[in-house]
């Protein structure tokens, strides 16, 4: 049975910018497709309206949707970094999992959560954290989907990185930063997969605006020989990452009214 799952089992992690809440009722809960042999599990959601971009940082509308692969060596640490200007959802796609330790500036305290294989984690607003690979023998691989400021101009203006929480930890030489900020050569590696400017994404007339939408990660599993029914992505920009097995995609291009 194990060999069958390894060779034929298909698991896709669908990362989509979805329609407004009224179009996606129940998006916070896990669900199953009605088709036998296909399961669909919602892992994490993030409302665009809940994202706070601090003054001095590039507006979300001028950013892009990036999908990247992040690799951490066995036993390695992903050094302290900030998500004050890089809202994202990450998902563990290979390895045992990781411990994510965040610093809460308002409480002056830290908190650690464990993210196992196949699960997702939202990182946005004033989150400053680091992560540890839970395995001393297995490489950890993550995919992250974020609203990235790639350094390009926005309406003729360049924006600097405004990261007050991280800068305060540096200024105070806080042990949370000082003990976990070193970047060890070969410990972690980041590889971009796709990047699409938000301005290039066109939605159908009358559909939800960008700020009324929800970022969601979903894991879809197909038994051997099963196929997904036709999916319409005209109002649902999506990245798909294959966890296991092979997935053949047939595309049909439809004309849309804008």
MARBA-3410 file (N, C-alpha, C, O; in Angstrom, 1 decimal):
258
0.8,-1.2,0.0,0.0,0.0,0.0,0.9,1.3,0.0,0.5,2.3,-0.6 ~ 2.0,1.2,0.7,2.9,2.3,0.8,3.4,2.7,-0.6,3.5,3.8,-1.0 ~ 3.8,1.6,-1.4,4.4,1.8,-2.7,3.3,2.4,-3.6,3.7,3.3,-4.5 ~ 2.1,2.0,-3.5,1.0,2.5,-4.3,0.8,4.0,-4.0,0.7,4.8,-5.0 ~ 0.9,4.4,-2.8,0.7,5.8,-2.5,1.9,6.6,-3.0,1.7,7.7,-3.4
3.1,6.1,-2.9,4.3,6.8,-3.3,4.3,7.0,-4.8,4.7,8.1,-5.3 ~ 3.9,6.0,-5.6,4.0,6.1,-7.0,2.8,6.7,-7.7,2.9,7.4,-8.7 ~ 1.6,6.6,-7.1,0.4,7.0,-7.8,-0.5,8.0,-7.0,-1.3,8.7,-7.6 ~ -0.2,8.1,-5.8,-1.0,9.1,-5.0,-0.6,10.5,-5.4,0.6,10.8,-5.5 ~ -1.6,11.4,-5.6,-1.3,12.7,-6.0,-1.8,13.7,-4.9,-3.0,13.6,-4.5
-0.9,14.5,-4.5,-1.3,15.5,-3.5,-0.9,16.9,-4.0,0.3,17.1,-4.2 ~ -1.8,17.8,-4.2,-1.5,19.1,-4.7,-1.8,20.1,-3.6,-2.9,20.0,-3.0 ~ -1.0,21.1,-3.5,-1.2,22.2,-2.5,-1.7,23.4,-3.3,-0.8,24.0,-4.0 ~ -3.0,23.7,-3.3,-3.5,24.7,-4.1,-3.5,26.0,-3.4,-4.1,26.1,-2.3 ~ -2.8,27.0,-3.9,-2.7,28.3,-3.2,-3.4,29.3,-4.0,-2.9,29.7,-5.1
-4.5,29.8,-3.5,-5.4,30.6,-4.4,-5.8,32.0,-3.8,-5.9,32.0,-2.6 ~ -5.9,33.0,-4.6,-6.5,34.2,-4.2,-8.0,34.1,-4.6,-8.3,34.2,-5.7 ~ -8.8,33.9,-3.6,-10.2,33.5,-3.8,-11.1,34.7,-3.9,-10.7,35.8,-3.6 ~ -12.4,34.4,-4.2,-13.4,35.4,-4.2,-13.8,35.9,-2.9,-13.2,35.4,-1.9 ~ -14.7,36.8,-2.8,-15.1,37.4,-1.5,-15.7,36.4,-0.6,-16.1,35.3,-1.1
-15.9,36.7,0.7,-16.4,35.7,1.6,-17.8,35.2,1.2,-18.1,34.0,1.4 ~ -18.6,36.0,0.6,-19.9,35.5,0.2,-19.8,34.4,-0.9,-20.7,33.5,-1.0 ~ -18.8,34.4,-1.7,-18.6,33.4,-2.7,-17.9,32.2,-2.2,-17.9,31.2,-2.8 ~ -17.3,32.3,-0.9,-16.6,31.2,-0.4,-17.0,30.9,1.0,-16.1,30.7,1.9 ~ -18.2,30.8,1.3,-18.8,30.5,2.6,-18.2,29.2,3.1,-18.2,28.2,2.4
-17.7,29.2,4.3,-17.1,28.0,4.9,-15.6,27.8,4.6,-15.1,26.7,4.8 ~ -15.0,28.8,4.0,-13.6,28.6,3.6,-12.7,28.4,4.8,-11.6,27.9,4.6 ~ -13.1,28.7,6.0,-12.3,28.5,7.2,-12.3,27.1,7.6,-11.4,26.7,8.4 ~ -13.2,26.3,7.2,-13.3,24.9,7.7,-12.8,23.9,6.6,-12.8,24.2,5.4 ~ -12.4,22.7,7.1,-12.0,21.7,6.2,-13.2,21.1,5.5,-14.3,21.1,6.0
-13.0,20.7,4.2,-14.2,20.1,3.5,-13.7,19.0,2.6,-12.5,18.8,2.4 ~ -14.6,18.2,2.1,-14.3,17.1,1.2,-15.1,17.2,-0.1,-16.3,17.6,0.0 ~ -14.5,16.9,-1.2,-15.2,16.9,-2.5,-16.2,15.7,-2.5,-15.9,14.7,-1.9 ~ -17.3,15.9,-3.2,-18.3,14.9,-3.2,-17.9,13.7,-4.1,-18.5,12.6,-4.0 ~ -16.9,13.9,-5.0,-16.4,12.8,-5.8,-15.6,11.8,-5.0,-14.7,12.2,-4.3
-15.9,10.5,-5.2,-15.3,9.5,-4.5,-13.8,9.4,-4.9,-13.5,9.5,-6.1 ~ -12.9,9.3,-3.9,-11.5,9.2,-4.2,-10.8,10.5,-4.3,-9.6,10.5,-4.6 ~ -11.5,11.6,-4.0,-10.8,12.9,-4.1,-11.2,13.6,-2.7,-12.3,13.7,-2.4 ~ -10.2,14.1,-2.0,-10.4,14.9,-0.8,-9.8,16.2,-1.0,-8.8,16.4,-1.7 ~ -10.4,17.2,-0.3,-9.9,18.6,-0.3,-9.9,19.1,1.1,-10.9,19.2,1.7
-8.7,19.6,1.5,-8.6,20.0,2.9,-8.1,21.5,2.9,-7.0,21.7,2.4 ~ -8.8,22.4,3.5,-8.4,23.8,3.7,-7.4,23.8,4.8,-7.7,23.4,5.9 ~ -6.2,24.3,4.5,-5.1,24.4,5.5,-5.1,25.7,6.3,-4.9,25.8,7.5 ~ -5.2,26.8,5.5,-5.0,28.1,6.2,-5.7,29.2,5.3,-5.6,29.1,4.0 ~ -6.3,30.2,5.9,-6.8,31.3,5.1,-6.3,32.6,5.7,-6.0,32.7,6.9
-6.2,33.6,4.9,-5.7,35.0,5.3,-6.5,36.0,4.5,-6.4,36.1,3.3 ~ -7.3,36.8,5.2,-8.1,37.9,4.6,-7.2,39.0,4.2,-6.4,39.5,5.1 ~ -7.3,39.5,3.0,-6.5,40.6,2.6,-6.8,41.8,3.4,-5.9,42.6,3.7 ~ -8.1,42.0,3.9,-8.5,43.1,4.7,-7.8,43.1,6.1,-7.8,44.1,6.7 ~ -7.3,42.0,6.5,-6.7,41.9,7.8,-5.2,42.2,7.8,-4.5,42.4,8.8
-4.6,42.4,6.6,-3.2,42.8,6.4,-3.0,44.2,6.6,-3.7,45.1,6.0 ~ -2.1,44.6,7.5,-1.8,46.0,7.8,-0.4,46.3,7.2,0.6,45.7,7.7 ~ -0.3,47.2,6.3,0.9,47.6,5.7,1.3,48.9,6.3,0.6,49.9,6.2 ~ 2.4,49.0,7.0,2.8,50.2,7.8,3.2,51.3,6.8,3.6,51.1,5.7 ~ 3.0,52.5,7.3,3.4,53.7,6.6,4.8,53.6,6.1,5.7,53.3,6.9
5.1,54.0,4.9,6.4,54.0,4.3,6.7,52.7,3.5,7.7,52.6,2.9 ~ 5.8,51.7,3.6,6.0,50.5,2.8,5.1,50.5,1.6,4.1,51.2,1.6 ~ 5.5,49.8,0.6,4.8,49.8,-0.7,3.4,49.3,-0.5,3.2,48.2,0.2 ~ 2.4,49.9,-1.1,1.0,49.4,-1.1,0.9,48.0,-1.7,1.6,47.7,-2.6 ~ -0.1,47.2,-1.1,-0.2,45.9,-1.6,-0.5,45.8,-3.1,0.0,45.0,-3.8
-1.3,46.8,-3.6,-1.7,46.7,-5.0,-0.6,46.9,-6.0,-0.7,46.5,-7.1 ~ 0.6,47.4,-5.5,1.8,47.5,-6.4,2.7,46.3,-6.2,3.8,46.4,-6.8 ~ 2.3,45.3,-5.5,3.2,44.2,-5.3,2.9,43.0,-6.2,2.1,43.2,-7.2 ~ 3.5,41.9,-6.0,3.3,40.7,-6.8,3.0,39.5,-5.9,3.3,39.5,-4.7 ~ 2.4,38.5,-6.5,2.2,37.2,-5.9,3.4,36.3,-6.2,3.6,36.0,-7.4
4.1,35.9,-5.2,5.3,35.1,-5.4,5.1,33.7,-4.8,4.6,33.6,-3.7 ~ 5.5,32.7,-5.5,5.6,31.4,-5.0,7.1,31.0,-5.0,7.7,31.1,-6.0 ~ 7.6,30.5,-3.8,9.0,30.1,-3.8,9.2,28.9,-3.0,8.3,28.5,-2.1 ~ 10.3,28.2,-3.1,10.7,27.0,-2.4,11.8,27.4,-1.4,12.8,28.0,-1.9 ~ 11.6,27.1,-0.2,12.7,27.4,0.9,13.1,26.1,1.4,12.3,25.3,1.9
14.4,25.9,1.5,15.0,24.6,1.9,15.9,24.9,3.2,16.7,25.8,3.2 ~ 15.7,24.1,4.2,16.5,24.2,5.4,17.2,22.8,5.6,16.6,21.8,5.6 ~ 18.5,22.8,5.9,19.3,21.6,6.1,18.9,20.9,7.3,18.3,21.5,8.2 ~ 19.2,19.6,7.5,18.9,18.9,8.7,19.4,19.6,9.9,20.6,20.0,10.0 ~ 18.5,19.8,10.9,18.9,20.5,12.2,19.1,22.0,12.1,19.6,22.6,13.0
18.9,22.6,10.9,19.2,24.0,10.7,18.2,24.9,11.2,17.0,24.5,11.5 ~ 18.6,26.1,11.3,17.7,27.2,11.8,17.5,28.2,10.6,18.4,28.6,10.0 ~ 16.2,28.6,10.4,15.9,29.7,9.5,16.0,31.0,10.4,15.2,31.2,11.3 ~ 17.0,31.8,10.1,17.3,32.9,11.0,16.2,33.9,11.2,15.2,33.9,10.4 ~ 16.2,34.7,12.2,15.2,35.7,12.6,15.0,36.6,11.4,15.9,37.1,10.7
13.7,36.8,11.1,13.3,37.7,10.0,11.9,38.3,10.3,11.2,37.8,11.2 ~ 11.5,39.3,9.6,10.3,40.0,9.8,9.3,39.8,8.7,9.7,39.7,7.5 ~ 8.0,39.8,9.1,6.9,39.7,8.1,6.1,41.0,8.1,4.9,41.1,7.7 ~ 6.7,42.1,8.7,6.0,43.3,8.8,5.7,43.9,7.4,4.7,44.7,7.2 ~ 6.5,43.6,6.5,6.3,44.1,5.1,6.3,43.0,4.1,6.4,43.2,2.9
6.0,41.7,4.5,5.9,40.6,3.6,4.9,39.6,4.1,5.3,38.5,4.6 ~ 3.6,39.9,4.0,2.6,39.0,4.4,2.6,37.7,3.6,2.8,37.8,2.3 ~ 2.4,36.6,4.2,2.6,35.3,3.5,1.9,34.2,4.2,1.5,34.3,5.4 ~ 1.7,33.1,3.5,1.4,31.8,4.0,2.4,30.8,3.6,2.8,30.7,2.4 ~ 2.9,30.0,4.6,3.9,29.0,4.2,3.3,27.6,4.4,2.4,27.5,5.2
3.8,26.6,3.7,3.4,25.2,3.9,4.6,24.3,3.9,5.5,24.5,3.1 ~ 4.6,23.3,4.8,5.7,22.3,4.8,5.4,21.2,3.8,4.4,20.5,3.9 ~ 6.3,21.1,2.8,6.0,20.1,1.7,7.0,18.9,1.8,6.8,18.0,1.0 ~ 8.0,19.0,2.6,8.9,17.8,2.8,9.6,17.9,4.1,9.9,19.0,4.6 ~ 9.8,16.8,4.7,10.5,16.8,6.0,9.5,16.5,7.2,8.3,16.3,6.9
10.1,16.5,8.4,9.2,16.3,9.6,8.4,17.5,9.9,7.2,17.3,10.4 ~ 8.9,18.6,9.8,8.2,19.9,10.2,9.1,20.8,10.8,10.3,20.7,10.7 ~ 8.6,21.9,11.4,9.4,22.9,12.1,8.7,23.5,13.3,7.5,23.5,13.4 ~ 9.6,24.0,14.2,9.1,24.9,15.3,9.3,26.3,14.9,10.4,26.7,14.5 ~ 8.2,27.1,14.9,8.3,28.5,14.6,8.2,29.3,15.9,7.2,29.2,16.6
9.2,30.1,16.2,9.2,30.9,17.4,9.1,32.4,17.1,9.9,33.0,16.4 ~ 8.0,33.0,17.5,7.7,34.4,17.2,7.8,35.3,18.5,7.6,34.8,19.6 ~ 8.2,36.6,18.2,8.3,37.5,19.3,7.1,38.5,19.2,6.9,39.1,18.2 ~ 6.4,38.7,20.4,5.3,39.6,20.4,5.8,40.9,21.1,6.0,40.9,22.3 ~ 5.9,41.9,20.3,6.4,43.2,20.8,5.5,43.8,21.9,6.0,44.3,22.9
4.2,43.6,21.8,3.3,44.2,22.7,3.3,43.5,24.1,3.0,44.1,25.1 ~ 3.7,42.2,24.1,3.8,41.5,25.3,5.2,41.3,25.9,5.4,40.9,27.0 ~ 6.2,41.6,25.0,7.5,41.3,25.4,7.8,39.9,25.7,8.6,39.5,26.5 ~ 7.1,39.0,24.9,7.2,37.6,25.2,7.3,36.8,23.8,6.9,37.4,22.8 ~ 7.8,35.6,23.9,7.8,34.8,22.7,6.9,33.6,22.8,6.5,33.2,23.9
6.6,33.1,21.6,5.7,31.9,21.5,6.1,31.0,20.4,6.6,31.4,19.4 ~ 6.1,29.7,20.7,6.5,28.7,19.7,5.4,27.8,19.3,4.6,27.3,20.2 ~ 5.2,27.6,18.0,4.2,26.7,17.5,4.9,25.7,16.6,5.9,26.0,15.9 ~ 4.3,24.5,16.5,4.9,23.4,15.7,4.1,23.3,14.4,2.8,23.2,14.5 ~ 4.7,23.3,13.2,4.1,23.2,11.9,4.6,21.8,11.3,5.7,21.8,10.9
3.7,20.8,11.4,4.2,19.5,10.8,4.1,19.4,9.3,3.6,20.3,8.7 ~ 4.6,18.3,8.7,4.5,18.1,7.3,3.0,18.2,6.8,2.1,17.7,7.5 ~ 2.8,18.9,5.7,1.5,18.9,5.1,0.6,20.0,5.7,-0.6,20.1,5.3 ~ 1.1,20.9,6.6,0.3,21.9,7.2,0.8,23.3,6.8,1.9,23.4,6.3 ~ 0.0,24.3,7.1,0.3,25.7,6.7,0.3,26.6,7.9,-0.2,26.3,8.9
0.9,27.8,7.7,1.0,28.8,8.7,1.0,30.2,8.1,1.7,30.5,7.1 ~ 0.2,31.1,8.7,0.1,32.4,8.2,1.1,33.3,8.9,1.2,33.3,10.1 ~ 1.8,34.2,8.2,2.8,35.1,8.8,2.6,36.5,8.2,2.8,36.7,7.0 ~ 2.1,37.4,9.0,1.8,38.7,8.5,1.7,39.7,9.7,1.8,39.4,10.8 ~ 1.6,41.0,9.3,1.6,42.2,10.2,2.9,42.2,11.1,4.0,42.3,10.5
2.8,42.2,12.4,4.0,42.5,13.2,4.8,41.3,13.6,5.4,41.3,14.6 ~ 4.7,40.2,12.8,5.3,39.0,13.2,6.8,39.1,12.9,7.3,39.4,11.8 ~ 7.7,38.8,13.9,9.1,38.6,13.8,9.4,37.3,14.4,9.1,37.0,15.5 ~ 10.1,36.4,13.6,10.3,35.0,14.1,11.4,34.3,13.4,12.1,34.8,12.5 ~ 11.8,33.2,14.0,12.7,32.3,13.4,12.1,30.9,13.4,11.1,30.6,14.1
12.8,29.9,12.7,12.2,28.5,12.7,13.3,27.5,12.7,14.4,27.8,12.2 ~ 13.0,26.4,13.4,14.0,25.3,13.5,13.5,24.0,12.8,12.3,23.6,13.0 ~ 14.3,23.4,12.0,14.0,22.1,11.4,13.9,21.1,12.5,14.9,20.9,13.2 ~ 12.8,20.4,12.6,12.6,19.4,13.7,13.5,18.2,13.5,13.7,17.4,14.5 ~ 14.0,17.9,12.3,14.7,16.7,12.1,16.2,17.0,12.0,16.7,18.0,11.4
17.0,16.1,12.6,18.5,16.2,12.5,19.0,15.4,11.3,20.2,15.5,11.0 ~ 18.1,14.7,10.6,18.5,13.9,9.5,17.9,14.2,8.1,18.4,13.9,7.1 ~ 16.7,14.8,8.2,15.9,15.1,7.0,15.9,16.6,6.6,15.8,17.5,7.5 ~ 16.0,16.9,5.3,15.9,18.3,4.9,14.5,18.8,5.0,13.6,18.0,4.7 ~ 14.3,20.0,5.4,13.0,20.6,5.4,12.8,21.5,4.2,13.6,22.3,3.8
11.6,21.3,3.6,11.3,22.1,2.4,9.9,22.8,2.6,9.0,22.1,3.0 ~ 9.9,24.0,2.3,8.7,24.8,2.5,8.4,25.5,1.2,9.3,25.8,0.4 ~ 7.1,25.7,0.9,6.7,26.7,-0.1,6.1,27.9,0.6,5.3,27.7,1.5 ~ 6.4,29.1,0.1,5.8,30.3,0.7,5.1,31.0,-0.5,5.6,31.1,-1.6 ~ 3.9,31.6,-0.1,3.2,32.4,-1.1,3.0,33.7,-0.4,2.3,33.9,0.6
3.6,34.8,-1.0,3.6,36.1,-0.3,3.3,37.2,-1.3,3.3,37.1,-2.5 ~ 2.9,38.4,-0.7,2.8,39.6,-1.4,4.1,40.3,-1.3,4.4,41.0,-0.4 ~ 4.9,40.2,-2.4,6.3,40.6,-2.3,6.5,42.0,-2.9,5.9,42.3,-4.0 ~ 7.2,42.9,-2.2,7.8,44.1,-2.8,9.1,43.7,-3.4,10.1,43.5,-2.7 ~ 9.2,43.7,-4.7,10.4,43.3,-5.4,11.4,44.4,-5.7,12.4,44.3,-6.3
11.1,45.6,-5.1,12.0,46.8,-5.2,11.7,47.7,-6.4,12.3,48.7,-6.5 ~ 10.7,47.3,-7.2,10.4,48.1,-8.4,9.6,49.4,-7.9,9.0,49.4,-6.8 ~ 9.5,50.3,-8.8,8.8,51.6,-8.6,7.3,51.3,-8.5,6.7,50.4,-9.1 ~ 6.6,52.1,-7.7,5.1,52.1,-7.6,4.6,53.5,-7.9,4.8,54.4,-7.1 ~ 4.0,53.7,-9.0,3.6,55.1,-9.4,4.7,56.0,-9.4,4.6,57.2,-9.0
5.9,55.6,-9.9,7.1,56.4,-10.0,7.8,56.6,-8.7,8.7,57.4,-8.6 ~ 7.5,55.9,-7.6,8.1,56.0,-6.3,8.7,54.7,-5.8,8.1,53.7,-6.0 ~ 9.9,54.8,-5.2,10.5,53.6,-4.6,10.2,53.6,-3.1,10.2,54.7,-2.5 ~ 10.0,52.5,-2.6,9.7,52.4,-1.1,10.8,51.6,-0.4,11.3,50.6,-0.9 ~ 11.1,52.1,0.8,12.1,51.4,1.6,11.4,50.4,2.5,10.1,50.4,2.6
12.1,49.6,3.2,11.6,48.6,4.1,11.4,49.2,5.5,12.4,49.6,6.1 ~ 10.2,49.4,6.0,9.9,49.9,7.3,9.5,48.7,8.2,8.4,48.2,8.1 ~ 10.5,48.3,9.0,10.3,47.1,9.9,10.6,47.5,11.4,11.6,47.1,11.9 ~ 9.7,48.3,12.0,10.0,48.8,13.4,10.2,47.7,14.4,11.1,47.9,15.3 ~ 9.5,46.7,14.4,9.6,45.6,15.4,11.0,45.0,15.3,11.7,44.8,16.3
11.4,44.6,14.1,12.7,44.0,13.9,13.8,45.0,14.3,14.8,44.6,14.9 ~ 13.7,46.2,13.9,14.7,47.2,14.1,14.8,47.5,15.7,15.9,47.7,16.1 ~ 13.7,47.4,16.4,13.8,47.6,17.8,14.5,46.5,18.5,15.3,46.7,19.4 ~ 14.3,45.3,18.1,15.0,44.1,18.6,16.5,44.2,18.4,17.3,43.9,19.2 ~ 16.9,44.7,17.2,18.3,44.9,16.9,18.9,46.0,17.8,20.0,45.8,18.3
18.2,47.1,17.9,18.6,48.3,18.7,18.9,47.9,20.1,19.9,48.3,20.7 ~ 17.9,47.1,20.7,18.0,46.7,22.1,19.0,45.5,22.3,19.3,45.1,23.4 ~ 19.5,45.0,21.1,20.4,43.8,21.2,19.7,42.7,22.0,20.3,42.0,22.8 ~ 18.4,42.6,21.8,17.6,41.6,22.5,18.1,40.2,22.2,18.4,39.9,21.1 ~ 18.1,39.3,23.2,18.6,38.0,23.1,17.8,37.2,22.0,18.4,36.3,21.4
16.5,37.5,21.8,15.7,36.8,20.8,16.4,37.0,19.4,16.4,36.1,18.6 ~ 16.9,38.3,19.2,17.5,38.5,17.9,19.0,38.1,17.9,19.4,37.5,17.0 ~ 19.7,38.5,19.0,21.1,38.3,19.0,21.5,36.8,18.9,22.5,36.4,18.3 ~ 20.7,35.9,19.5,21.0,34.5,19.6,20.5,33.7,18.4,20.8,32.5,18.2 ~ 19.7,34.3,17.5,19.0,33.6,16.4,19.1,34.3,15.1,18.3,33.9,14.2
20.0,35.2,14.9,20.0,36.0,13.7,21.2,35.6,12.7,21.2,36.1,11.6 ~ 22.1,34.8,13.2,23.2,34.4,12.3,22.7,33.5,11.2,22.0,32.6,11.4 ~ 23.2,33.9,10.0,22.9,33.1,8.8,24.1,32.1,8.5,25.2,32.6,8.2 ~ 23.9,30.9,8.7,24.9,29.9,8.5,25.0,29.5,7.1,23.9,29.1,6.5 ~ 26.1,29.5,6.4,26.3,29.2,5.0,25.8,27.7,4.8,26.2,26.8,5.4
24.9,27.6,3.8,24.3,26.3,3.4,23.2,25.8,4.3,22.6,24.8,4.0 ~ 22.8,26.6,5.3,21.8,26.1,6.2,20.4,26.3,5.6,19.5,25.5,5.8 ~ 20.2,27.3,4.8,18.9,27.6,4.2,19.1,28.1,2.7,20.1,28.8,2.5 ~ 18.2,27.8,1.9,18.3,28.2,0.5,16.9,28.6,-0.1,16.0,27.8,0.1 ~ 16.8,29.7,-0.7,15.5,30.2,-1.2,15.6,30.2,-2.8,16.5,30.7,-3.4
14.5,29.6,-3.4,14.5,29.5,-4.8,13.1,29.9,-5.3,12.1,29.2,-5.1 ~ 13.0,31.1,-6.0,11.7,31.5,-6.6,11.2,30.6,-7.6,12.0,30.0,-8.4 ~ 9.9,30.4,-7.6,9.3,29.5,-8.6,8.4,30.3,-9.6,8.6,30.2,-10.8 ~ 7.5,31.2,-9.1,6.7,32.0,-10.0,6.6,33.4,-9.3,6.6,33.5,-8.1 ~ 6.4,34.4,-10.1,6.1,35.8,-9.6,5.2,36.4,-10.6,5.5,36.5,-11.8
4.0,36.9,-10.2,3.1,37.6,-11.0,2.7,38.9,-10.4,2.2,38.9,-9.3 ~ 2.9,40.1,-11.1,2.5,41.3,-10.5,0.9,41.4,-10.3,0.2,40.9,-11.2 ~ 0.5,41.9,-9.2,-0.9,41.9,-9.0,-1.6,42.8,-10.0,-2.8,42.5,-10.4 ~ -0.9,43.8,-10.6,-1.6,44.6,-11.6,-1.8,43.9,-12.9,-2.7,44.3,-13.7 ~ -1.2,42.7,-13.1,-1.4,41.9,-14.3,-2.6,41.0,-14.1,-3.0,40.4,-15.1
-3.1,40.8,-12.9,-4.2,39.9,-12.7,-5.5,40.6,-13.0,-5.8,41.6,-12.4 ~ -6.3,40.2,-14.0,-7.6,40.8,-14.3,-8.7,39.9,-13.9,-8.8,38.7,-14.2 ~ -9.7,40.5,-13.2,-10.8,39.8,-12.7,-12.0,40.1,-13.5,-12.1,41.1,-14.2 ~ -13.0,39.2,-13.6,-14.2,39.4,-14.4,-15.0,40.6,-13.8,-14.9,40.9,-12.7 ~ -15.7,41.2,-14.7,-16.5,42.4,-14.3,-17.5,42.0,-13.2,-18.2,40.9,-13.3
-17.7,42.8,-12.2,-18.6,42.6,-11.2,-18.1,41.7,-10.1,-18.9,41.4,-9.1 ~ -16.9,41.2,-10.2,-16.4,40.3,-9.1,-15.8,41.0,-8.0,-15.7,42.3,-8.0 ~ -15.4,40.3,-6.9,-14.9,40.9,-5.7,-13.6,41.7,-6.0,-12.8,41.4,-6.8 ~ -13.4,42.8,-5.3,-12.2,43.6,-5.4,-11.1,42.9,-4.7,-11.3,41.9,-4.0 ~ -9.9,43.3,-4.9,-8.7,42.7,-4.3,-8.8,42.6,-2.8,-8.5,41.6,-2.2
-9.2,43.8,-2.2,-9.2,43.8,-0.7,-10.3,43.0,-0.1,-10.4,42.8,1.1 ~ -11.3,42.6,-0.9,-12.4,41.7,-0.4,-12.1,40.3,-0.6,-12.9,39.4,-0.3 ~ -10.8,39.9,-0.9,-10.5,38.5,-1.2,-9.8,37.9,-0.1,-9.3,38.5,0.9 ~ -9.6,36.6,-0.2,-9.0,35.7,0.8,-7.9,34.9,0.2,-8.1,34.2,-0.8 ~ -6.7,34.9,0.8,-5.6,34.0,0.5,-5.8,32.7,1.2,-6.0,32.7,2.4
-5.8,31.6,0.4,-6.1,30.3,1.1,-5.1,29.2,0.5,-4.8,29.2,-0.6 ~ -4.7,28.3,1.4,-4.0,27.1,1.0,-4.9,25.9,1.2,-5.6,25.8,2.2 ~ -4.8,25.0,0.2,-5.7,23.8,0.2,-4.9,22.6,-0.3,-4.2,22.8,-1.2 ~ -5.1,21.5,0.4,-4.4,20.3,-0.1,-5.5,19.4,-0.7,-6.4,19.0,-0.1 ~ -5.2,19.0,-1.9,-6.1,18.1,-2.7,-5.4,16.8,-2.9,-4.3,16.7,-3.4
-6.1,15.7,-2.6,-5.6,14.4,-2.7,-6.4,13.5,-3.7,-7.7,13.5,-3.6 ~ -5.8,12.9,-4.7,-6.5,12.1,-5.6,-6.0,10.6,-5.5,-4.8,10.4,-5.5 ~ -6.9,9.7,-5.4,-6.5,8.3,-5.5,-6.0,7.9,-6.9,-6.3,8.7,-7.9 ~ -5.3,6.8,-7.0,-4.8,6.4,-8.3,-5.9,6.3,-9.4,-7.0,5.7,-9.1 ~ -5.7,6.9,-10.6,-6.6,6.9,-11.6,-7.7,7.9,-11.6,-8.6,8.0,-12.5
-7.8,8.7,-10.5,-8.8,9.7,-10.3,-8.4,11.0,-11.0,-7.2,11.3,-11.1 ~ -9.4,11.8,-11.4,-9.2,13.1,-12.1,-10.1,14.1,-11.4,-11.2,13.9,-11.1 ~ -9.6,15.4,-11.3,-10.4,16.5,-10.9,-11.3,16.9,-12.0,-11.0,16.8,-13.2 ~ -12.6,17.3,-11.7,-13.4,17.9,-12.7,-12.9,19.2,-13.2,-12.0,19.7,-12.6 ~ -13.4,19.7,-14.3,-13.0,20.9,-14.8,-13.0,22.1,-13.8,-14.1,22.2,-13.1
-12.0,22.8,-13.6,-11.9,23.9,-12.7,-11.9,25.3,-13.5,-11.2,25.4,-14.5 ~ -12.7,26.2,-13.0,-12.7,27.6,-13.6,-11.9,28.5,-12.8,-12.3,28.8,-11.6 ~ -10.8,29.0,-13.3,-9.9,29.9,-12.5,-10.0,31.4,-13.0,-9.1,32.2,-12.6 ~ -11.0,31.7,-13.7,-11.2,33.1,-14.2,-11.2,34.1,-13.1,-10.7,35.2,-13.2 ~ -11.9,33.7,-11.9,-12.0,34.6,-10.8,-11.2,34.0,-9.6,-11.5,34.3,-8.4
-10.3,33.1,-9.9,-9.6,32.4,-8.8,-8.1,32.2,-9.2,-7.8,31.0,-9.4 ~ -7.3,33.2,-9.2,-5.9,33.0,-9.5,-5.2,32.0,-8.6,-5.4,32.1,-7.4 ~ -4.5,31.1,-9.1,-4.1,29.9,-8.3,-2.6,29.5,-8.7,-2.3,29.5,-9.9 ~ -1.9,29.1,-7.7,-0.6,28.3,-7.9,-0.9,26.9,-7.4,-1.6,26.7,-6.4 ~ -0.3,26.0,-8.1,-0.5,24.5,-7.8,0.9,24.0,-7.6,1.8,24.1,-8.4
1.2,23.3,-6.5,2.4,22.6,-6.2,2.2,21.1,-5.9,1.4,20.8,-5.1 ~ 2.8,20.3,-6.7,2.6,18.8,-6.6,3.5,18.3,-5.4,4.7,18.4,-5.5 ~ 2.8,17.7,-4.4,3.6,17.1,-3.3,4.1,15.8,-3.6,5.3,15.5,-3.4 ~ 3.3,14.9,-4.2,3.6,13.5,-4.5,3.0,13.1,-5.8,1.9,13.6,-6.1 ~ 3.6,12.2,-6.5,3.0,11.7,-7.7,3.1,12.6,-8.9,3.9,13.5,-8.9
2.4,12.3,-10.0,2.4,13.1,-11.2,1.0,13.7,-11.5,0.0,13.0,-11.2 ~ 0.9,14.9,-12.0,-0.3,15.6,-12.3,-0.3,16.1,-13.7,0.5,17.0,-14.0 ~ -1.2,15.7,-14.5,-1.3,16.2,-15.9,-2.4,17.2,-16.0,-3.5,17.0,-15.6 ~ -2.0,18.4,-16.5,-3.0,19.5,-16.6,-3.3,19.8,-18.0,-2.5,19.9,-18.9 ~ -4.6,19.9,-18.3,-5.1,20.3,-19.6,-5.8,21.6,-19.4,-6.7,21.8,-18.6
-5.3,22.6,-20.2,-5.8,24.0,-20.1,-6.7,24.3,-21.3,-6.5,23.9,-22.4 ~ -7.8,25.0,-20.9,-8.8,25.5,-21.9,-8.8,27.0,-21.7,-9.2,27.5,-20.6 ~ -8.5,27.8,-22.7,-8.5,29.2,-22.6,-9.9,29.8,-23.0,-10.4,29.6,-24.1 ~ -10.6,30.5,-22.1,-11.9,31.0,-22.3,-11.8,32.5,-22.4,-11.0,33.2,-21.8 ~ -12.6,33.1,-23.2,-12.7,34.6,-23.3,-13.5,35.1,-22.1,-14.5,34.5,-21.7
-13.0,36.2,-21.6,-13.7,36.8,-20.4,-14.2,38.2,-20.7,-13.6,38.9,-21.6 ~ -15.2,38.6,-20.0,-15.7,40.0,-20.2,-15.2,40.8,-19.0,-15.4,40.5,-17.8 ~ -14.4,41.8,-19.4,-13.8,42.7,-18.3,-14.5,44.0,-18.2,-14.1,44.9,-17.4
END
